Amino acid sequence: MSPDPSRASVPGATLARQLARLSGRAPARSAPPPADLLGDWLDWQRAVALSRALDLAPAEDVLAAADPSVDEALPEQARAVRAALEAAIADDARDWTRPLRPRAGEDGTSAAAGADAVQRHCQGLQRDMQAATGRLRGELRECLERRDAAAARLAAVDATMEGLLAPREHALLAPVVPALVTRFGQLHAREGGAASAAQADAVAAAPPDPHARRDWRDHFRAEARQLLLAELDLRFLPIEALLAALRTSRTDA
């Protein structure tokens, strides 16, 4: 039997799979599509708010306040924001598994120093993603509110759904940094000491071989980048949907 196209894969499945692989757990069984779960997530207060959003009739002065120049700039702004976040995640100019300023008497190679550096770096990227995507999402809703009645209703529904799904999103994204810190600790315990000794011997004997196996810290940073990029994809899903709605409303206008 052919698959039902309406039962699309759950957004965030890639992130969940990568988290499971990183932590060594078996991947979770496929969850039902969000549409099937929405009824369980909606309490009566959220259901009333969603109903009001669907029945929204925007004021004429709000619709008249549309600024085409601002509307046209938003898609390019979204692309620039995403590119900047991707560049920040991919930036490998320094080894961020080591502290910038080690404590007195330390060289920054200990497991504790590395775990703290990893946590600071990845939490900073998470905060940047959350702030940038939240701001973009709000600006796109404001733009849709000024388009027409249908677009304004969509903006209101998105605002309601953001509040409804925020706890679910937090539950999915909260383990990302702890999982990376744990992974770093595991690699450090398994390879850190041996790698440090081998590196010291190699430096003393000869220049490093450019074709040698990647250092375990390089491997860890690559894993972290994949996970953080998967988080970025998840955070941009509603933005991409609002951008598509904006393009549609512009075509219909």
Number of C-alpha atoms within 10 A of each C-alpha: 3 4 7 7 7 8 12 12 14 13 14 18 16 16 22 20 16 19 22 15 12 17 14 10 10 10 13 10 6 9 11 12 14 14 12 11 11 12 10 8 14 15 11 9 9 15 15 12 16 20 13 15 19 16 12 16 13 18 13 11 9 14 17 11 12 17 11 11 8 11 20 14 10 17 20 11 12 20 11 12 16 18 12 12 21 18 11 13 22 16 12 13 6 8 14 18 24 21 19 11 10 14 10 7 6 10 12 18 17 15 20 14 17 22 23 14 22 24 19 16 16 21 15 12 18 21 11 14 22 15 11 17 22 16 11 20 24 15 16 20 23 18 24 27 23 22 23 19 17 16 23 25 21 19 25 24 20 20 16 18 15 15 11 19 14 11 11 11 14 10 11 15 19 11 13 22 20 15 18 24 22 14 19 24 18 14 15 22 13 12 14 20 14 11 15 13 10 12 14 10 11 13 10 10 9 8 8 11 8 7 6 7 9 9 13 16 20 14 12 16 20 13 15 25 18 15 24 24 16 19 20 21 18 18 21 21 14 16 21 15 13 23 19 13 17 22 15 12 15 14 8 7 8
